[in-house]
């Protein structure tokens, strides 16, 4: 009701193909999750620097991949705007790819650790 001319209302919509966005979201979430795990877990916690490292990764990923796939990296980030705007056709990408990427990152982190 507040923004009748904006049809997307913040929804994450891929500008490339669905497969391209799906793979890119997996890679982005994988990198972000590895950064989170390595900076916040274990005896070498970086404390306040963890926030800068994680924020830097989010910034770089959003800058480079945002125009292609939206760089959601978080299912909750895409769920509500998609429902409110009614753009749910590609929502499956943003619900499943981050789960796959985060799961892969967890296995890699455990293997390296």
Secondary structure as a PSIPRED ss2 file (coil, helix, strand):
# PSIPRED VFORMAT (PSIPRED V4.0)

   1 X C   1.000  0.000  0.000
   2 X C   1.000  0.000  0.000
   3 X C   1.000  0.000  0.000
   4 X C   1.000  0.000  0.000
   5 X C   1.000  0.000  0.000
   6 X C   1.000  0.000  0.000
   7 X C   1.000  0.000  0.000
   8 X C   1.000  0.000  0.000
   9 X C   1.000  0.000  0.000
  10 X C   1.000  0.000  0.000
  11 X C   1.000  0.000  0.000
  12 X C   1.000  0.000  0.000
  13 X C   1.000  0.000  0.000
  14 X C   1.000  0.000  0.000
  15 X C   1.000  0.000  0.000
  16 X C   1.000  0.000  0.000
  17 X C   1.000  0.000  0.000
  18 X H   0.000  1.000  0.000
  19 X H   0.000  1.000  0.000
  20 X H   0.000  1.000  0.000
  21 X H   0.000  1.000  0.000
  22 X H   0.000  1.000  0.000
  23 X H   0.000  1.000  0.000
  24 X H   0.000  1.000  0.000
  25 X H   0.000  1.000  0.000
  26 X H   0.000  1.000  0.000
  27 X H   0.000  1.000  0.000
  28 X H   0.000  1.000  0.000
  29 X H   0.000  1.000  0.000
  30 X H   0.000  1.000  0.000
  31 X H   0.000  1.000  0.000
  32 X H   0.000  1.000  0.000
  33 X H   0.000  1.000  0.000
  34 X H   0.000  1.000  0.000
  35 X H   0.000  1.000  0.000
  36 X H   0.000  1.000  0.000
  37 X H   0.000  1.000  0.000
  38 X H   0.000  1.000  0.000
  39 X H   0.000  1.000  0.000
  40 X H   0.000  1.000  0.000
  41 X C   1.000  0.000  0.000
  42 X C   1.000  0.000  0.000
  43 X C   1.000  0.000  0.000
  44 X C   1.000  0.000  0.000
  45 X C   1.000  0.000  0.000
  46 X C   1.000  0.000  0.000
  47 X C   1.000  0.000  0.000
  48 X H   0.000  1.000  0.000
  49 X H   0.000  1.000  0.000
  50 X H   0.000  1.000  0.000
  51 X H   0.000  1.000  0.000
  52 X H   0.000  1.000  0.000
  53 X H   0.000  1.000  0.000
  54 X H   0.000  1.000  0.000
  55 X H   0.000  1.000  0.000
  56 X H   0.000  1.000  0.000
  57 X H   0.000  1.000  0.000
  58 X H   0.000  1.000  0.000
  59 X H   0.000  1.000  0.000
  60 X H   0.000  1.000  0.000
  61 X H   0.000  1.000  0.000
  62 X H   0.000  1.000  0.000
  63 X H   0.000  1.000  0.000
  64 X H   0.000  1.000  0.000
  65 X H   0.000  1.000  0.000
  66 X H   0.000  1.000  0.000
  67 X H   0.000  1.000  0.000
  68 X H   0.000  1.000  0.000
  69 X H   0.000  1.000  0.000
  70 X C   1.000  0.000  0.000
  71 X C   1.000  0.000  0.000
  72 X C   1.000  0.000  0.000
  73 X C   1.000  0.000  0.000
  74 X C   1.000  0.000  0.000
  75 X H   0.000  1.000  0.000
  76 X H   0.000  1.000  0.000
  77 X H   0.000  1.000  0.000
  78 X H   0.000  1.000  0.000
  79 X H   0.000  1.000  0.000
  80 X H   0.000  1.000  0.000
  81 X H   0.000  1.000  0.000
  82 X H   0.000  1.000  0.000
  83 X H   0.000  1.000  0.000
  84 X H   0.000  1.000  0.000
  85 X H   0.000  1.000  0.000
  86 X C   1.000  0.000  0.000
  87 X C   1.000  0.000  0.000
  88 X C   1.000  0.000  0.000
  89 X C   1.000  0.000  0.000
  90 X C   1.000  0.000  0.000
  91 X H   0.000  1.000  0.000
  92 X H   0.000  1.000  0.000
  93 X H   0.000  1.000  0.000
  94 X H   0.000  1.000  0.000
  95 X H   0.000  1.000  0.000
  96 X H   0.000  1.000  0.000
  97 X H   0.000  1.000  0.000
  98 X H   0.000  1.000  0.000
  99 X H   0.000  1.000  0.000
 100 X H   0.000  1.000  0.000
 101 X H   0.000  1.000  0.000
 102 X H   0.000  1.000  0.000
 103 X H   0.000  1.000  0.000
 104 X H   0.000  1.000  0.000
 105 X H   0.000  1.000  0.000
 106 X H   0.000  1.000  0.000
 107 X H   0.000  1.000  0.000
 108 X H   0.000  1.000  0.000
 109 X H   0.000  1.000  0.000
 110 X H   0.000  1.000  0.000
 111 X H   0.000  1.000  0.000
 112 X H   0.000  1.000  0.000
 113 X C   1.000  0.000  0.000
